[in-house]
Amino acid sequence: MSIADPTTSDLAGRQPEIALEGGRKARKNLTRSRIWFSVGVLIVVFLIICGRLIQLGIEKPADPDLLRANSELTLARPTLLDRNGEPLALDIEAPSLYAEPRNIIDVDEAVEKLHAVLPQLSTDFLRQRLEGDEGFVWLERELSPAMQEKVLQLGLPGIDFVNETKRFYPGGSDASHLLGTVNIDNQGISGVERYLDRHVLNADSERPTEIELSIDLRVQHAMHAELEDSLMRYQAIAAAGVMVNVKTGEIMGLVSLPDFDPNVPASALEEGRINRITAGTFELGSTFKTITFAGALDSGLVHLTDRFDATSGVRFGRYVIDDYHGQHRVLSVPEIFKYSSNVGTIHLMQAWGKDNYRAFLTRMGFDDPLPVELPETKRSSIPHEFSEIAAATASFGHGLSVTPLHMASAIAGLVNNGIYLPPTLFHRTPEEIVELGRQVISPETSARIRYLLRLNAMDGTATHMNRIADGYIPGGKTGTAEKVENGRYVSNKNFNAFAAAFPLNDPQYALVVVVDEPKRENPQSGDTAGWNAGEVAGRIIARVAPLLGVAPDFDTAVDQALVPAELRSGQE
């Protein structure tokens, strides 16, 4: 019988139990530590989330109301009205799309959905705008309400709209060169819009809500329609016209084609979209004979009863200047005008004196910059001094370039009893008219010019115009100038002009029309100014005269009354 060793038995039986209990305790402690660590992490994450939610609840990085208020305070523009109260330009509200990138949950989803609705926004552009931590970024300005509804239906967090002020032009392109346009921030960048920003809307005084211009929308539309017709009728590359109230200097209508849609400002950047009335200078050809005759007659050195030899051309060295359709005989002053004789005009100017002629151009405002309220203006190109040949060619409108508005203002001053008024796009008070008016020729000379213009309409180069505008007692002068290319005149390209006034028994309006590179309307017609620019002027007068309250008068006594006293003896 063996006796067990108590020491051995205890060690063999208890040692594993002690080890197991220790392992359990250690694992329990480790588990508790992990649990508390996880709980701590969760608490920290929860606190971060709560803090972020509180921050998002407090922050308003892109408050639409604030944006709208700022827009209304700083970018609202006055409504532009024509002289009869018709709107030419006004502000409307347009929704603009913006994003808060730090609130975008799924950038890929937002990019995909926005691109599907707004394909003009590339995915690269959208991703670049939406990936980031900005509080506000523009995505697209001035969307339509229908497009706004489509975007809202996407239900994308961090994508929203704010209403901005947008400029709207109800007449579209009818008055584009005159009104100009604005940029995306509703700031004027051309035309009257830019003038307002420079001289009216930046003033310390209260901003006006409405501004009335001198333009008559009815006249503007009629001129636009007739000039647009001329582009097709004569296959011309450009056409333009301006009408001025001769008693006030107020511009009634101003059109230059090709034009643009001010509701789409980028269209103004297309080729050829310049304002030819104020920002283009041209040789206006024989329309300038009206200026030459006025100055010469007003000087007292030339009279309506004078005669000049136009039997042959005028020689300057190896150059000879002759008439287009010469009469080749001695001509009276009225005959020189109605036959548009270059030779007779040169002799008339020489009897007056070339230096006197040059000084008269200054008196008539041709050297001055246009004072009209448009940024797009250009100065005349006239030699400071005239040589003999330069004076000769300038007397019939060659070798010097002016804007059509310069010419329209000059014609207005010649027919309104000789008072020159600078042109304007705003209303003038009687006091302003008296203050600004300058006497440039005598009333007697003005009456003689009215007679010559009417004579030319009845029996000269302006008969086409007179036939179309019959009854409104118009008068005018044609101007056909060969265009200059590479420093030389080209015979197959004309720049044609027509300067007119009506009704000449009581002048109210002056009109200048230009047509660039017109072609013959048909084989029986011509390509000189009387066939195109003159006819356009006649159609404009026939349309606008009734609108302006000018009644037709077919009494021949009216024309007889225009004949100056020195010619009533039957000499002419």
PyMOL commands that set and color helices and strands:
alter all, ss='L'
color gray80, all
select helices_A, chain A and resi 6-58+64-74+101-103+107-117+123-130+145-152+172-179+191-199+217-233+265-269+285-299+333-338+342-352+354-363+388-395+404-415+430-436+443-459+463-468+529-531+533-547+556-562+565-567
alter helices_A, ss='H'
color red, helices_A
select strands_A, chain A and resi 79-81+87-99+137-140+159-168+210-212+238-245+251-257+307-309+314-316+319-321+330-332+419-420+438-439+475-485+488-502+509-516
alter strands_A, ss='S'
color yellow, strands_A
deselect
rebuild
show_as cartoon
